[in-house]
């Protein structure tokens, strides 16, 4: 299989979680949803007679994080809110086109949110450190996506 340099690209795009993701925190669970909107530029290699395309680039996005803490305590209510951050990032993707203008994309993004987002939750352990009062989000920020793609 041989690859052919296809030149540079400039792209705009967006990614969102489908539903909420959750994980355990001290005393309960944290649910969150994320979306990113941004732009990137980079280079592309074509392979498999033009059906495949590999890209590597860099860009910047705006991130919106929506969160809610669910606590197992009848005494405390969990917190909820939303936060915004800027995300400079590197990205890589493999694309497979099943038609001249439509295909599938498997992509990855690595970056960091600025400022780092601290998701607060009530601290139930007396005398513990202030860092135990929050879950940090966004440094590093790693994302993987599988999507349908159209090209023009």
LINQUILIN-V607783 format. One line per field, one symbol per residue. ss: DSSP state (A for helix, B for strand, O for the rest). Layout:
ss->???
//
This chain:
ss->OOOBBBBBBBBBBBBBOOOOBBBBBOOBBBBBBBBBBBBBBBBBBBBOOOOBBBBBBBBBBBBBBBBBBBBOOOOOOOOBBBBBBBBBBBBBBBBBBBBOOBBBBBBBBBBBBBOOBBBBOOOOOOOOOAAAABBBBOOOBBBBBBBBBBOO
//
